[in-house]
Amino acid sequence: MRASARNPWLVFAVVFASGVVMMMGQYKVAPLMGTLVDYFDVDAAVGGWLMSAFSFAGIALGIPAAIILGKAGARRAGTIAIGCSAVGNVAGMLATEETIAVLIVARVLEGVGVAVLGVVAPAVIARLFDERRQGLPLGIWSTWIAAGMLFSYPVAVPLADAFGTWKAVWCLCAVLSTLTEILYFCIVRPPEREACRNGREAQARRPFAAGRSFYALIAAYVFFSSAMAAFNTYAPAYLQYGLGASATAASLLSTFISAGALLGGLAAGAIVQKTQRPLWTMRAGLVAYGAIFLWAFGFPLEAAAPLLALVGFIKVFCPTSVYDAVPRFVGPSDVGMAMGIVSVAQNIGMTLGPPAIGAALGSLSSASWGSASGVLVALCALGLAFAAAARSPQRSDSRARQPDA
């Protein structure tokens, strides 16, 4: 018997580590944005494409990633995804001062890897654990973005300064991606394919015919993702322009969002696993998120650290609930496609949210921060309305989701 079959937590650890490394790669640009803009002699708008490439890749590849999962299996699909990250980081190091397009293309390649792993990983995790025990591991998985940010922000600038080039950070990410790719290939095994009891049930529960409640949940996740991405994007600007913090202090304070999310993932996972009510947990998270966003861009500097940590703590309740609820709506063989739809929804929200807040703010030097807070509350309210319309599916029989021996 393989080690992965004996210990699903070992498989989970490798999958989670792979995700964190890829998120480190995604967010390595943010703390180095000033350095990159100066190096390539471009404006901030062009530099912003270095981040936007990921969201567009997620929108375009959410469903294809699910197809890749179904055709190639979890082991090969995940290995390919992490390999895209490694190759993308190596390609990025080839960019010169005159070829920022090379770096943008390399970032798109990294984004392809993230899009595929974002579908593969929760599908694998949902199969590794029985339905009653999947809440906690899915709660931990929901922190993969926050964990990547938390590890990337403190490392990127010192490493670039130590070696005198931003390419040192790309090199580190390439090495870490290669190591996790090897671990993933050696340890992760594809989940068993479980057939539904009859063809009629399988047809009725396929993602594209999963029913109104499934798509109400997806719509709620779009609005949540919009609010989350918008706040994450402009919180440092509020600290700097609205409260007068230095750029360094604003960046440091922003890491409290990630720190809070790591604790929130454990709490959300434990609650979902204990109550077995992911939709109610999501609704509670949206209520709390909307309430705290009444002061999203209105808190004083001395309250920044605890409030940002609280925002991070609350925000992971929604993704944890979605990851736990989605497999309940579809047949086991269709979890991957359902997660692909979730990935598309998340990336649509992340693409639309920041521009909506940007329009409400206007110029950062004279921003209407109160109006931006109102937009965030409205996004949470819309998400809550759709979440309230969703109804929990009938619980499937308890299944052991173990990888093949």
N, C-alpha and C positions, 0 to 999 in steps of 0.2 A: 504494500500500500504506500502511496506517495505521501510525503510530509504534508503537502497541501490538503490532501483528503482527510488526514488526521486532525489538522489544526486550521480551521477556517480563518482564525485570527492572524495566522502567519501570512496567508494569502491577502487578507485585508491590509495588513501592515505594508506589504510591498505595493499594493495598488495605491494606498494613501500616500506613501512616500513618492511614488511616481507622479501623482497629481501635484503634490507640493512643489516638487522640483520644476514641473512645467509651469506652475504659477509663479515661481521665482523668476523664470524666464520671461513670462508675460509682463510682470511688473518691474523688471529691472530698468525699463526705460524711464519711468516716472521720476525717480530721484536723480537720474542723469540727463533729464531733458535739457537743462541749460547747457551742459557740456556738449551734447549732441548738436544742438542748434548752432552753437559757436563753431564746432568742428566742421560742420557741413555748410556753414554760412547760409542758413535758411531762416525763415520766420517761424513763429510758434505754430501757425496753422499747418505748415508742411510737416513740422515735427509731430503734430498731433496724429498724422497718419500712421506713425509708428505704433500707436496704441489702437487706433480704429481698425487696423487690419485684422485684429483678432475677432472683434465683434462681427465684422462682415463674413469672415470665414465661418464663424459659428452659425450664422443665419443660413449661409449657402450649403453648409455641409452637415447640418443636424440630421436630416433624413437620410442622405447618402451614408453617413456614419453608421446609422442603424442597419442599413442594407449591408454595409461592409461587415458589421458584427454578425449578421445572420449568415453571410456567405463564408467569411473567413474564420469565424469563431473568436471567442474572447482572447485567446492566447495570441493568435497572429495579429488580430486587429489592434490590441493594446501594444504589442511589440512594434508594429508599424507606426502607431501614433507617437510613441516615445522616440522612435528613430527619426521621425520628422522634426521633433524638437532638437535632437542632437545635430542633425544635418543643417537645420535652419540656423543654429547658433554658429556652426562652423562657417556657413556661407556668409553670415553677418560680419565675420571678422575679415572677409575679403573686400568689404566696402572701403573706398577711398574718399578723400575730401570732395571729389567731383562726382561720386556715384552713390548718392543717397538712395537712388532707385534700387540698387542692389540690396541695401539694408531693408528697404520696405518689402521687397520680394521675399527676402529671408524671413521677415516677420510674418508674412502671410503663410509661409511654410510652417513656421512654429504654430501659427493659429490653426492650421489644418490638424496638427497633432493634438492640440488642446480640444478642438471640436470633436475629434474621434474619441479621445479618452473620456471626455465629459459625458459621452453616451455609454461607452463600454463599462466604465468603472461602476456607476450605480446599478447597472444591470447585473454585473458580476456579484456585487455585494448583496443585492436582493436575492440572488440565488444561493449564496453561501450560507445564509442563516434562515431558520424557520421564521415564518411570518410574525410570530409573537416575539422573536428575539432580534429582529432586524432594525428596530428603532434606534438603539444605541450606536451600532456601527454606521448607520446612515446619518445619524446626527454628527458623528465625528467626521464623516466624509464631507458633510456640508460646510466644514471649516477649511476645505482645501485651498480656497482662494485666499481667505484671511491668513492662513498659515504661510502661504507663499509670499504674501505681502510682508508679513512680519519678519520673515527671514531675509527678504530681498532688500528692504529699505535700509536697515542698519549696515548691510554689507557692501552695497553697490558703490557708494561714494568713497569710503575708505580704501576699497580694493582698487578702484580706478586711480585714486591718488597715489597709492603705494607703487603701482606699476607705470604710472604716467600715461595711461591710455584707458579709454572706456572698453577697449576690446578684451581687457583682462576679465571683465565681468562676463562677457560672451563666452570666453574660454572656460571659466568656472562652470557655467551652465551647461556647456557642451560635455564637459567631463562628468558632471553629476547625471545628466541625461543618459549618457552611455552606460554608466554604472547601474542606474535603475532599470535601463532596458535589459541588461543582462540578467538582473535579479528577476524581473518580470517574466522573461522568457523561461527561466529555469524553474520558477516556483508556481506561477499562476497556471491553472488548468481550466479548460472550458467547462462551464456548468453543464449538468445533464439537461438534455432536452426532455421536458415533461409534456406529454400529450394531455389535452383536455379529455374529459370522459366521453364526449361524443362530438361529432363534427359540427352539430348545430351550436353547441356552446362555444366552440372555438371560433365559429364565424361571427357569433353575436358579440364576442368580446374583443374582436380585433380593434387596434387603436383608432382607425378611421371610422369605425362604427361603434365606438365605445359608449356613445350616448351623451346626452346633454350635460350631465354632471361632470363627466371627464373634461369636456371642453370649457365648462364654467371654471373648473379648477385651473386649466391652462390659462384662461383669460385673467384670472386673479393673479397668476404668477407673472404675467406680462406687466401688470400695473405695479406689483411689488418690485419687480426687477427694475422698472423705470425709476421708482422712488429711491431704491438702494443705490443704483448707479449715479443718479443725479446728486444725491447727498455726498457720496464718496468723492465725486469729481470736484465739488465746490466747497466742501468743508475746509480744506487747506486755504482756499482763497478767502473764505470768510474770516478765518483766523488771522490771515495776513492783512487783508484790506479792510475788513470790518472791525477787527479788534486791535490791529496794530502790532501783531506778533511778527517776528522776523521770519524769513523763509525757512531757516533751519529749525526754529522753534515750531512753526506750523507743521513741518514734515514730521517732527518728532511726536508732537501731540496727536497727529493723525494715526500713528501706530496704535493708539489706545483702542481704536475701532477694531483692529485685528485681534488685539489681546482680549478684548471683551468677547469677541466672536468665538475664540477657542473655548472659553468657559461656557458660553451659550450653547455651543454644539453639544457638549456633554449633557447639559441640563435639558435641552430640547429632546435629545435622543432618549434620555431616561424617561421623560414625561410621556413621549409618544409610545415607548415600549411598555410603560406601566399602564397607561390608560387605554391603549389601542384605539385612540380617537384622533387620527392625524388631522382631519378636517377641523375639528374643534380647536386643536392646538394652533392650526394656521390662522383661524379667525381671531383667536386671542392674541396671536402675534401681530396681526394687522391692526387690531384695536390699540395695542400698546405702542406700536410703531407710529400710528397716526397721532396718538396723544403726545408723544414726546416730540414729534415734528412740529407741534404748535410753537415750540421754541427752537426749531432746527437751526435757524440763523438769527437767534435772539438771545443767546446765553452769554454771560460775561466770561472774560478770559480765565478768571480763577475757577470757574466751574467747567472748563473745557475738558479736562482729563476724565473726571467721573462721568460726565454726560456722554462723551464720545465712547467710553467703555460700555456704557449702558446701551447706546445705539447698537454697538457691535454685538452685545449680548442678545438683544432682542431680534436682530435681523436674521439670525440663522434659524429661528423657529419656523419660518415659512419654507425655506428650501428643505429642511429636515422633514417637515410634514408632507411636502410634495413628493420627495423621494420615497417616503414610506407608503403614501396613498396610491401612487400611480400603478404599482404592480398589482394592486387589488382590483383595478378596473379591467385588466386585460388577462388573457391567458398567458401562462408561463413562457411560451415560445415567442410571445409578442412584446415582452417587456422591453427589449432593445429598441423596437420601433417607437414604443410609447416614450421612452427616455429621449429618443431623437426629437420628438415633438416638444418635449420639455426644454431641450437644449435650444431649439429654434425660438421658443417663447421667451426664454431668458435673454437671448441675444437681441431679439427685437426690442425688449424692454430696455436693455442696456444701451441700445443705439438711440432710442427715442427720448429717454429720460433727460440726459444732460442738455440737449438742445432746448427742451421745454423749459427747464430752469434757466438756461442762458437767456432765453427770450424774456423771461420774467425779471431777470436781474438787470439787463442792459449793461452799461459800462461798469466794470468792477470798481473803478474809482468813485463812482456815485451810485452804487448798486441799490436796488430796492429789495433788501434782504427779507423784509416782512412779506412781500408778494411771493418770493421764492418759497418761504415756509408754507404759505397757503397752497401753492401748487403741490408740494409734497404731501400735505394733508389730504388734498383732493385725490391724488393718485392712490393713497392708502384707502380712502373711502370707496373708490371704484373697485379696488381689489377686494375689499371686504364684501361689497355687494355681490360680486361674482362668487366669492367663497361661500357666502350664505346661501346661494342658489344651488350649490353642489350638495349632493346627497351621497352618503357612504355606500359603497357597493356591499353586497352580501359577502361575508367572509368566506374565503375559499377554505377547503380542507387544509389542516396543518400539513406543511410539506417540508421535508428536509431538503434544502437546496445545497447539495454538496457537489464539489467538482468530480469529474470522472477520475476513477483510479487509473 
